[in-house]
Every structure is written in C-alpha cells, then in structure tokens.
C-alpha cells in the first residue's frame, strides 16, 4: 500500500512541478495538480471496488451466475405459469432495442412489464434486461456509435427504464458491427457500464467466439470490454448457423471448448459466462445438397423421434446425439442438443472455473434439462 501511495505522490509531484515551471496555468493554486490527480485516482479506485463488490454480491447470493435469456412472453412461457427453473438465478428479458441513430429505446419483441419484474423477483430471480442494437444493422449502429449525443441519450433512457422496471442489471447485445466501429463500440460500452454501475446495476455484454469474421467477431475488443464489464457472455453456439453452406451441429463439444479457450486468452475466467444453446437445427438435404434449414426446439426434436422413429446414436467425438430420417425424397438430419449434451458443456464452467453460464433461450428447452444443469453447475470445480 505504501508503495502505491508513494508512486501516486511522486507522479503527482512531477506533474505539478512541471506545470509550475511552464507557468501554463498562472491562476491555479499550488497543489491543484496533486489534488486533481488524487481525486481522479480515488474515483477510479472507488469504481473498481464497487464493481468487485457487485460481482461478488451477484455470485455470493446464489453461487455461479446462471442466466436465462427470455424472448417468448406467452402465458405458457412467462413467469406467471411455469415453475422456477432449477438453478437459474438471473433472467434476461429481451425487452429493449436502441432504435435509429438518436438513442431512443423501443420494445425489442415484447413490451417491458413491471408485473413481470415483480413476479421474477418474487421467485428469487435477478433481472438483467437485454438491450440490443437496431436490427443488428451495422450502418445504423455505426451512425449511432459516431454520435456522442445519441449515446448519452441512450444511456440516460436505459437508466430511466431500469428504475421504472426495477432492474438489477443490463445485458448489452450488440451484434453485426462494422470493424471500423470497433473502438467506438468499446468506448460506448465502457461509458455505459460506468453510468449503469454508479446506479448499482450489474453490467454484462454478449460476445461471439474469436474468429476471422470482421462484423461478427473481430469487432469485439474482448480484452477492453472485459475490463469495462462485470461479465461477458460468450455465445458459444451457431457453430453451423442458419446461413451455413453445409449441415452440422450448433455447438459440438470440441468446438465449444476451443472457443472457450480462445476467449480466455483475452477475458478473465471470473468475468466469463459460457453461453449454451437450448435449440438445434433440422437440416434438409436432397441429392447431397442442402435445401433448407429450420431452428428446432428440444420438445420438437423429441416429437420427431416419436413420430419418425429414426435410429438415434451418440457421437462421442462431438458430445451429441445424432439422428436422421428420409421423407419425400429428402434426407433430414439433426445433431441433437439435450440434457446429456448440455451437461458436458456445463462441466466446462467448473473445469475452467468460470463465473457462470447463460442459456439461449427460455421456451426452447425441455423441463428435464434444469435439474441436470443445476447438479452439474453446483458441483465444485475439479
């Protein structure tokens, strides 16, 4: 501690004596430079302490973070009807989107509801509302990120919404960003995090695995974002996206682990959430060529198994079940996500001692996944 204060004192003294010699600010009183530097240092120390306390509180109350994104707000999927998801302690409702270039906030898919917040809190959940960029439109987002006034307006609007809906945190979900806007995205996220944290909010941001894609990966300065945020959520899915040229799994175990290890080169484990999919894809091929692809929820996959009665087998090299069937001259293929595949991915949270896990999204899963995930994530790290 003495060394740190001595270092600050020497730096301050050098800066003060330099300013006196140059007589750059003749109206300043002696010692103003020292007081200014010390004030800035104390503010930085206080902010860092507050961030550590908020992360510690978020994890101490219920162990590791287990976040569940929610976009479907039908009665069946809403919090009024289903039982509490075992082990989930944070709900992230997809409520808000920054529209246009002026920092205005509109509903993402469903209108925010104070009754939802009250019901979630009554069930013991924390609420970290998701805030997204406009339609993942890189041009509109670029203009927003280039306008300081719009960014300040968006931050203030989000703070008002956080108070209105009794939010515990904010989850920033900015995707498809032009590479030229990388630094501006980092600057906005950093400013937003500081403002949100001053109001006691936990701040997280979603990032993709490292890859050579400019708009979907290189646009994230993960190291700088990790310093600014309480948590980063690694979206470790879409190994084969809906726009892929060939069929394949959404999140095979080796691919997830490689993505995780690459991310950990830039992001501390204590700030990283491993995002996992509660969905898969149904691939249609004809004559060896891909014809169509559809998102498949877990319940629908189970229904296909009952209706089509295909042979299903475990692929240990991928950590997934696989099945296929023929119909109308087409071959339909599924790399199935289920409680077994998710348990293997969740075990990585313990193995790498991560801050927690995140799941996309509520309503896609079957009920049997939650007790299994809770048991795995509650286990001590090896």
N, C-alpha and C positions, 0 to 999 in steps of 0.2 A: 504493500500500500504506500509506504514512504517513497519508494522509487517512482511510483506512478505520479504522486503529487510533486515530487522533485522535478520529474520530466515536464509536467504541465507548467510548473513555475519557471523553469529555465526557458521553455519555448515562449511563454508569455513575456518574460523579461526581454528576450532578444527582439521580439516583435515591437515591444513598447519603446525600447531604446532606439530601434531603427526608425520608428515614426517620429521620435523627438528630433533625431539628427537631421532628418529630411524636412522637418517642420511642415509636414503635409497638412496637418490639421491644427493650426495655431490656436483655435478656440477650445480644443479639447483639454481637459484637466489631466494632470499626471495620474497615471494608474488606470485611466479609462480603457486602455487596450487590454490590461490584465483582467479587469472586471468583465469586459465583453467576452474574452476567451473563456474565462472560468464559467460565466453564465451559460455559454454555448455547451461547454463540456458537461456541466451539471444537467442541462436539458437532455443531452444525449444519453447520459448515464441513467436518468430517470426513465426515459423512453425504453431503454434496453431492459431495465429492471421490471417495468410494467409488462413488457412483452413476455419475459420469462415467467412472471407471476401468473399471467393469463394462461399461458400454455400449461403451466403446472397445475393450475386450478381445473382446467378443462380435462386433464388426464387423471388427476388425483381423485376426482369425484366418482369416476366410473371406469378407471383403468385406461386402456388404449382407446383412442378415438375409433368409433365405428359409425361412419357416416353413410346415410342412405339418401340419394337424390330422389326427389319425387316430382313427377310431371303430370301424372294422371291423378285428377282430383274428383273422380266419380265417387259416388256414395260407397261403392264396394271397395275402392282403394283408399278412400280418405280415412282420416284418423278416427272418425266417429264410429266406424264399424269394425275394422279388423283388430285382432288382439295385438298387443305390443310385440314387435319383432324382437325376439330374444337376443340380447346383447347389443342391439343398436342403441346408441346414446345421442346421436345427432341426426336431425332431419334437415335436409336442404331442399326446401320447396323452390321449384323453378318459377319464380314469380316476376322477375324484373328484367327488362332489356333497356339499354341506353339507345334511344331511337334517334336517327338522324345525326346531325352534327352539333346540336346545341345543348346537349347534356340533359335533355328531357328523359324521363323514365316512364315507360309504359309496361303493361302486363305482358309477360313472356308468353304464356299459354293460358293460364288461369289467373283470375284476379286475386290479389292478395286478400286474405280474410283473417280478421282479428280472432274470430271464433276458432279457426284452425290453430292459431298460436296458443290460445288458451287450452285447447284440447291436447296439443302436443306437450305443453308444459305440465299439464295435469298427469300425463302418462310418463313424465320423467325425461322427456327429450329436450335437448337444446335445439335451437333453431338458427341455422346459418343460411339465410336466404341467398339463392343464386342470382347473380347479376351478369348478364351476357351482353356482348357487343351486337350491334344491329344486324340480325340475319347472317352473322358470320361474313358480312360483306366487307372485303378488305379495303375498298375505295372509300366507302362511307366511314369506316373505322379510322382510316388514315387521316381523313379530314378532321375527325373528332380529336384524334391524338395530336394534331397540329394546331389545335385551338386551345390555349391555356384557359380562356374564359369559359369555354364549354366544359372543360374538365372540372374546374372549380364548381360550376353549377351542378354537374352530375354528382360530385362528392357531397355537396350540401343537400341535394334532393334525396340521395340514398340515406343520409343521416336522419332526415325527417321521417323517411319510411321506416327506418329501424326503430325510431321512437314510437311511431304510430302502431306498429305491429309487434312491438316488444321482442325484437330480435336479439339473439345472443351473439350473432356473428354474421359475417358476409363472406360469400364464396364467389370470387371473380372467375368468370368463364369466358375468356377472350380467345377466339379461335379464328384461323384463316387470316393471319396478319401478314401484310407485305413485309418482306425482310427489311426494307428501308425504314420501316416504322419500329424496328426492334427496340432501339434506345428510348423512343418516345413511349412505347408501351411500358417499359421498365420504369420510366420517370413517373408516368401516371399511376401505376400500381403502387409505387413507393409513396407517393403523396397521399393516395387514398388510404393506404394502410396506416400511415401516421395519423390521419384525421380520424379514422374509424377507431383506432386503438385508444386515442385520447378519450373517446366516449365509452370505453370499456368493452368494445366489440372484439371478438376473435376474428382474425382475417386469414383467409386461405385463398389459394388460386390454383386452377387446374392447368396442368401442362401435359403434353404428349411425350412419349419416349423419344430420346435423341435419334435423329435420322438425318438424311441429307435433303429433306423436303423444306424448301425455303418458307412457305406460308404455314406449314403445319408443324414445324419443329425448330428450324434454325431461328425463327422469330422470337424464341424464348431465351432470354439470358437467365438461365436457371440459377446460376450462382448468385447473381444480384437479386433475383426475385426471392430466393431463399433467405437472403439477409433481411429483406423487407417484410416478408410474410411470417405469420406464426406457423403456417403449414403450406406445403404444396401437395396437391393430389395428383399422382401420376395416373393418367388414363391409360392403363396397360391393357387395352383392348383395341379391336379393329386391326388386328394383325392382317386379316383379309377383310377389307371394308366392302361396303355395298357397291363401290365402284371398281372393285378388283377385276383383273382380267382372267383370273382363274379361281377355282373353288378352293377353300381351305378353312381352317379354324379361325375363330375370332380371337382366341387367346390361348395358344398352346403353352404348356408349362415351360419348356425351354426358352421360348420367345419372351415370355413374361419375365423370367429370371434374367435373361440378357438385358432386357430393357431396364429392369430394376438396377442391375449392377452398373450400367452406363449412367443412369441418373444419379446414383450415389457418388459418382466421381465429382459431381457438382453440388449436390444437395445433402446436407447432414441427415443421417438416419432419423434423428429425433424430431425432424421437421417434415418427414415424408410420410404420406398416406398412400398405400397401394390400392389403386382403383381396379375393381374386378367387374366383369360383365355378368348380368343376370339374364342374358339372352344369347342367342346363337343365330346362324343363318341357314336357310333352306336354299340349296343351290340346284338349279335345273340345268342339265346338260343333254344335248342331242348330237349324236354322231361325234362325240368327243369335244364339242364346242359349248361354251357357256351360253345359255339362253336367257336366264333370269335369276334373280336373287331376291329373297324376301327375309326380313327380320323375323325370327322365330322366338317366341317366348317359351319359357320352360314348360308351362302347362300344355301348350300346343304341341311341343315335342313329345310329351308323354301321350297325348291323344293320338298322334301319328303312329307311335309304337303300338298302340292298342288296335288302331284301325287297319294299318297296313301290314302289321305283324312281320316286320323285317328282322333279319338276324342282326343282333347288336353285339359288338365286341369291344373290349377295352384295348386302347392303343397306349401301352406303357411309355413309349418314346415321346408321346405328346401329352400324356396325362389327361386323356379324354376318351369318352365312349364315341363310337362311330357307327352309323347305320345308313343304309341306302335301300331304295326300292325303285321299281320301274312302274311307270304308268303312262299310257297314251304315247308310247314311243320315246319317252324321255326317262332319263336317269335322275333321280332326286337323291341328294347327298346331304348328310348332317353330321357335323362334329359337335357332339352334344355337351353343353355345359349343365352340370347337375351338382348335387351336394358333394359327390366324390371329387370332381374336378376342382370345385371351389375350395374344398378343404385343403387340397395340395397347394393351391395358390395362397390361401390364408396362412399356411405354415411358413411361407416366406416372410411374413410380417414378424413372426417370432425369430426365425433364423437370422434375419438381418437387423433385429431389434428396432423396427420402425415405430413411428409414432402411432400408427393405426392403419385402418383400412377404410375404403369407400366403395360403394356399390351403385352401379347404374343399371336399372333404376327400379323404384318401387312399383309393384304390379306385374313385373316380368317374371318374378320368382315363383317357385312352389314353396309351400309353408315348411317343408321338411329341411330346407337349407339353413334356417336360422338356428335351430338347436345345435347343428353340427358346427356351423361357423362360430357360434358362441363358445363351444367347448374348445375348439382349436385356438381361437384368439385369446381365450382366458388362460391358456397354458403358459407356463414360464418359458422365456427364451432359453434355448439349449446352451 
